[in-house]
């Protein structure tokens, strides 16, 4: 090969290497989701963000400066982030690897916040805008009609089911199950739909007036816990996780109630026992959560089985956070909001 040919080949290879290097350095991480936003009437603040489906672990913080914020996170699969605003309003953001998502809104009107960047976020933003003035009762019919007739992103449908059917103060389990069957037909291989159906059908949902069935388990310290603990006094069983901010607020509140501490002037009934079922895959995370929430008196259960924990089926608990009140061995209330505990 002549020297001139070798020179041309060398130049071509070097140019190719340079081009490829520039290409990859400019393309960023293909698994990273990028979220940026702007909020009116909010100069400086901190949001919390967690995932409802294990897309990320734990709780992250989004800092707002001058009304603007950015948040980048590496993920391996599509999922749902939940952003918790300072007033505890929660907004879902449907994320995908490589997606760029923009959020714009007014701190005084968080229900009207706009989220763009993926088709699921665009669809959900439009859905919220169309139904801003509807009551919770009206929303159940709207959600049922949409799930039955539209082929929406399954993440959006499951979020709506949880919000209006499962975690409402008056849950409609039968209605939720009917809609889950519709989702199962549309998305037969969706793991999240299967998991929720299993939770609802395993042992059914115990209702007000029902007696607690027998169970036996151990807490994170190896102590035996069984149904006899619930036969006297007032007990509350709840779900929690280190990656779910709202459940930690509920855990703190119940721990205070158990110690007889009240943050208001109400004469709320004292809670004798609190059993927290952790959905963490690591007992140490559950242990740290218990410590961070000043809940040493709470019985913390963490068998690392996540949503397959048998106690979830025993008490008919299907989401985060959720609770059930038991007085002298019988169920008296379900799904009390944190602020009313």
C-alpha positions as CSV (number, residue, x, y, z in Angstrom):
1,X,0.0,0.0,0.0
2,X,1.4,3.4,-1.0
3,X,2.1,6.0,1.7
4,X,-0.5,8.3,0.2
5,X,-3.2,5.6,0.6
6,X,-2.1,4.9,4.1
7,X,-2.4,8.6,4.9
8,X,-5.9,8.8,3.5
9,X,-7.0,5.7,5.5
10,X,-5.5,7.1,8.7
11,X,-7.2,10.5,8.2
12,X,-10.5,8.7,7.5
13,X,-10.3,6.5,10.7
14,X,-9.3,9.5,12.8
15,X,-12.2,11.5,11.5
16,X,-14.6,8.7,12.1
17,X,-13.3,8.3,15.7
18,X,-13.7,12.0,16.3
19,X,-17.3,12.0,14.9
20,X,-18.3,9.1,17.0
21,X,-16.8,10.7,20.1
22,X,-18.7,13.9,19.5
23,X,-21.9,12.1,18.7
24,X,-21.9,10.1,22.0
25,X,-20.7,13.0,24.1
26,X,-23.6,15.2,22.9
27,X,-26.3,12.6,23.0
28,X,-26.3,12.3,26.8
29,X,-27.3,9.2,28.8
30,X,-30.0,7.3,27.0
31,X,-31.5,6.0,30.2
32,X,-31.7,9.4,31.9
33,X,-35.0,11.2,32.2
34,X,-34.7,15.0,32.4
35,X,-37.4,17.2,34.0
36,X,-37.3,20.9,34.0
37,X,-39.9,23.4,35.0
38,X,-41.1,26.9,35.9
39,X,-43.5,27.9,38.7
40,X,-45.1,31.3,39.1
41,X,-45.4,32.7,42.6
42,X,-42.8,30.4,43.9
43,X,-39.3,31.9,44.1
44,X,-37.6,29.3,46.3
45,X,-38.8,26.0,47.6
46,X,-38.1,22.2,47.7
47,X,-40.3,19.5,46.2
48,X,-40.0,15.8,47.0
49,X,-40.2,13.2,44.4
50,X,-40.7,9.4,44.7
51,X,-41.8,6.5,42.6
52,X,-45.0,4.5,43.0
53,X,-43.6,1.5,41.2
54,X,-39.9,1.2,42.2
55,X,-38.6,3.2,39.2
56,X,-36.3,5.0,41.6
57,X,-35.5,4.1,45.2
58,X,-36.1,6.4,48.1
59,X,-37.1,10.0,48.1
60,X,-35.3,12.7,46.0
61,X,-35.5,16.5,46.4
62,X,-36.1,19.0,43.6
63,X,-34.9,22.5,44.6
64,X,-36.6,25.5,43.1
65,X,-34.5,28.7,42.6
66,X,-36.0,31.8,41.0
67,X,-39.1,29.8,40.2
68,X,-37.2,27.3,38.0
69,X,-36.0,23.8,38.7
70,X,-34.2,20.9,37.0
71,X,-34.1,17.2,37.9
72,X,-32.2,14.4,36.0
73,X,-32.5,10.8,37.0
74,X,-31.2,7.6,35.4
75,X,-34.0,5.0,35.1
76,X,-34.1,1.6,33.4
77,X,-37.8,1.4,32.5
78,X,-40.9,3.5,32.2
79,X,-42.7,4.3,35.4
80,X,-44.5,6.9,37.5
81,X,-42.8,9.7,39.5
82,X,-44.9,11.6,42.1
83,X,-43.9,15.2,42.9
84,X,-45.0,16.4,46.3
85,X,-45.4,20.1,46.6
86,X,-44.9,22.1,49.8
87,X,-48.7,22.1,50.5
88,X,-48.6,18.2,50.1
89,X,-50.4,18.3,46.7
90,X,-49.2,15.3,44.7
91,X,-48.9,15.3,40.9
92,X,-47.9,12.2,38.9
93,X,-45.3,12.4,36.2
94,X,-45.1,9.5,33.7
95,X,-41.4,9.0,32.9
96,X,-39.5,7.0,30.2
97,X,-35.8,6.5,29.7
98,X,-34.4,9.3,27.6
99,X,-37.5,11.5,27.9
100,X,-37.3,15.3,28.4
101,X,-40.3,16.5,30.4
102,X,-41.3,20.1,31.0
103,X,-43.6,21.3,33.9
104,X,-45.2,24.8,34.0
105,X,-47.7,26.1,36.5
106,X,-48.8,28.6,39.1
107,X,-48.1,27.8,42.8
108,X,-51.5,29.2,43.6
109,X,-53.3,26.8,41.2
110,X,-51.4,23.5,41.3
111,X,-54.4,21.6,40.0
112,X,-53.9,23.4,36.7
113,X,-50.2,22.5,36.3
114,X,-49.2,21.5,32.8
115,X,-46.8,18.6,32.2
116,X,-45.5,17.9,28.7
117,X,-42.9,15.7,27.1
118,X,-44.5,12.3,26.7
119,X,-47.8,11.3,25.3
120,X,-49.0,10.0,28.7
121,X,-48.2,13.3,30.4
122,X,-49.9,15.3,27.7
123,X,-53.0,13.1,27.9
124,X,-53.2,13.3,31.7
125,X,-52.8,17.1,31.6
126,X,-55.7,17.4,29.2
127,X,-57.8,15.1,31.3
128,X,-57.2,17.1,34.4
129,X,-58.0,20.4,32.6
130,X,-61.3,18.9,31.3
131,X,-62.4,17.8,34.8
132,X,-61.2,20.5,37.2
133,X,-64.7,21.4,38.5
134,X,-66.0,17.8,39.0
135,X,-66.7,16.3,42.4
136,X,-65.1,13.1,43.6
137,X,-68.4,11.3,43.0
138,X,-68.6,12.6,39.4
139,X,-64.9,11.7,38.9
140,X,-65.6,8.0,39.6
141,X,-68.0,7.9,36.6
142,X,-65.6,9.9,34.4
143,X,-62.7,7.5,35.3
144,X,-64.9,4.4,34.7
145,X,-66.1,5.7,31.3
146,X,-62.5,6.5,30.3
147,X,-61.0,3.2,31.3
148,X,-63.9,1.3,29.6
149,X,-63.7,3.2,26.3
150,X,-60.2,4.6,25.9
151,X,-57.0,2.7,25.4
152,X,-54.9,5.1,27.6
153,X,-51.5,4.5,29.1
154,X,-51.9,1.9,31.8
155,X,-50.0,3.9,34.3
156,X,-52.5,6.7,34.1
157,X,-55.4,4.3,34.5
158,X,-53.9,2.8,37.6
159,X,-53.2,6.2,39.1
160,X,-56.8,7.2,38.6
161,X,-58.1,4.0,40.1
162,X,-56.0,4.5,43.2
163,X,-57.0,8.1,43.6
164,X,-60.8,7.8,43.0
165,X,-61.6,4.1,43.9
166,X,-59.0,2.7,46.3
167,X,-57.6,5.4,48.5
168,X,-60.8,7.5,48.8
169,X,-62.4,7.8,52.2
170,X,-65.3,5.6,50.9
171,X,-63.4,3.1,48.7
172,X,-65.3,1.3,45.9
173,X,-63.5,-2.0,45.7
174,X,-66.1,-3.8,43.5
175,X,-66.0,-0.9,41.1
176,X,-62.2,-1.0,41.0
177,X,-62.2,-4.7,40.4
178,X,-64.5,-4.3,37.5
179,X,-62.3,-1.7,35.9
180,X,-59.2,-3.8,36.6
181,X,-60.7,-6.6,34.6
182,X,-61.1,-4.2,31.7
183,X,-57.5,-3.2,32.0
184,X,-56.4,-6.8,32.2
185,X,-58.1,-7.5,28.8
186,X,-56.4,-4.5,27.3
187,X,-53.0,-5.1,28.9
188,X,-52.9,-8.8,29.6
189,X,-49.1,-8.8,30.3
190,X,-49.0,-5.8,32.6
191,X,-47.4,-6.8,35.9
192,X,-48.8,-3.8,37.8
193,X,-52.4,-4.7,36.8
194,X,-51.9,-8.3,37.8
195,X,-50.4,-7.3,41.1
196,X,-53.3,-5.0,42.0
197,X,-55.9,-7.7,41.0
198,X,-54.1,-10.3,43.2
199,X,-54.2,-7.9,46.1
200,X,-58.0,-7.3,45.7
201,X,-59.0,-10.9,45.1
202,X,-56.8,-12.9,47.5
203,X,-58.8,-12.6,50.6
204,X,-61.3,-9.8,49.7
205,X,-61.6,-6.5,51.5
206,X,-62.6,-6.5,55.1
207,X,-65.3,-4.0,55.8
208,X,-66.6,-2.0,58.7
209,X,-67.9,-4.3,61.4
210,X,-65.8,-7.3,60.2
211,X,-63.6,-9.1,62.7
212,X,-59.9,-9.3,62.0
213,X,-58.9,-12.8,60.8
214,X,-56.1,-14.7,62.4
215,X,-52.5,-13.9,61.3
216,X,-49.0,-14.4,62.7
217,X,-45.8,-12.7,61.6
218,X,-42.6,-11.1,63.0
219,X,-41.5,-7.4,63.2
220,X,-38.1,-6.1,62.0
221,X,-36.7,-7.0,65.5
222,X,-37.8,-10.6,65.3
223,X,-40.7,-10.2,67.8
224,X,-43.9,-12.2,67.1
225,X,-47.0,-10.2,66.1
226,X,-50.4,-11.8,65.8
227,X,-54.1,-10.9,65.8
228,X,-54.4,-11.0,69.6
229,X,-52.7,-7.7,69.7
230,X,-55.8,-6.1,68.1
231,X,-58.4,-7.6,70.3
232,X,-58.3,-4.7,72.9
233,X,-58.2,-1.0,72.4
234,X,-57.7,1.0,69.3
235,X,-55.2,-0.1,66.7
236,X,-54.3,1.2,63.2
237,X,-52.6,-0.8,60.5
238,X,-51.0,1.1,57.7
239,X,-48.8,0.8,54.7
240,X,-45.5,2.7,54.3
241,X,-42.2,2.8,52.4
242,X,-39.0,4.7,52.5
243,X,-39.6,5.9,49.0
244,X,-43.1,7.2,49.7
245,X,-43.2,10.6,51.3
246,X,-46.9,10.7,52.1
247,X,-46.8,7.4,53.9
248,X,-44.0,8.7,56.1
249,X,-46.1,11.7,57.0
250,X,-48.8,9.3,58.1
251,X,-46.3,7.2,60.1
252,X,-45.1,10.3,62.0
253,X,-48.7,11.4,62.7
254,X,-49.7,8.0,64.0
255,X,-46.6,7.7,66.1
256,X,-47.5,11.0,67.7
257,X,-51.1,9.8,68.3
258,X,-49.7,6.6,69.9
259,X,-47.7,8.7,72.3
260,X,-50.7,10.9,73.1
261,X,-49.3,14.0,71.3
262,X,-51.6,16.1,69.2
263,X,-50.6,18.9,66.9
264,X,-54.0,20.6,67.2
265,X,-56.6,21.3,69.9
266,X,-58.8,18.3,69.1
267,X,-59.5,15.6,71.6
268,X,-58.7,12.8,69.2
269,X,-58.9,9.2,70.5
270,X,-55.6,7.8,71.6
271,X,-54.2,5.0,69.5
272,X,-53.0,2.0,71.5
273,X,-51.1,0.1,68.7
274,X,-49.8,1.0,65.3
275,X,-48.7,-1.7,62.9
276,X,-46.8,-0.3,59.9
277,X,-46.3,-2.7,56.9
278,X,-43.2,-1.6,55.0
279,X,-43.1,-2.2,51.3
280,X,-39.3,-1.9,51.2
281,X,-37.1,-4.6,49.9
282,X,-34.5,-4.0,52.6
283,X,-35.2,-4.2,56.3
284,X,-32.5,-1.6,57.1
285,X,-34.4,0.9,55.0
286,X,-37.5,0.2,57.0
287,X,-35.5,0.5,60.2
288,X,-34.1,3.9,59.2
289,X,-37.5,5.1,58.2
290,X,-38.9,4.2,61.6
291,X,-36.0,6.1,63.2
292,X,-36.3,9.1,60.9
293,X,-40.1,9.3,61.7
294,X,-39.5,9.1,65.4
295,X,-41.8,6.0,65.5
296,X,-39.9,3.7,67.8
297,X,-43.2,2.6,69.4
298,X,-44.7,1.6,66.1
299,X,-44.6,-2.1,65.2
300,X,-42.7,-2.2,61.9
301,X,-43.2,-5.2,59.6
302,X,-40.9,-5.7,56.6
303,X,-40.7,-9.2,55.1
304,X,-39.0,-7.8,52.0
305,X,-41.7,-9.4,49.8
306,X,-43.0,-5.9,48.8
307,X,-46.5,-6.2,47.4
308,X,-46.6,-9.9,48.0
309,X,-46.6,-9.5,51.8
310,X,-49.5,-11.7,53.0
311,X,-50.6,-9.1,55.5
312,X,-51.7,-6.8,52.7
313,X,-54.2,-9.4,51.6
314,X,-55.2,-10.1,55.3
315,X,-56.2,-6.4,55.7
316,X,-57.2,-5.6,52.2
317,X,-54.5,-2.9,51.7
318,X,-53.8,-2.2,48.1
319,X,-51.8,1.1,47.9
320,X,-49.6,3.6,49.6
321,X,-50.4,5.1,52.0
322,X,-53.4,3.3,53.3
323,X,-54.8,2.5,56.8
324,X,-57.4,0.6,58.6
325,X,-58.8,1.3,62.1
326,X,-59.5,-1.6,64.4
327,X,-61.3,-1.3,67.8
328,X,-61.5,-4.3,70.1
329,X,-60.9,-6.7,67.2
330,X,-63.4,-5.2,64.7
331,X,-62.8,-2.9,61.8
332,X,-64.4,0.5,62.3
333,X,-62.9,2.7,59.6
334,X,-60.7,2.6,56.5
335,X,-58.6,5.1,54.6
336,X,-58.5,8.1,57.0
337,X,-56.6,11.0,55.5
338,X,-53.4,11.9,57.3
339,X,-54.7,15.3,58.4
340,X,-57.7,13.7,60.1
341,X,-55.9,10.9,62.0
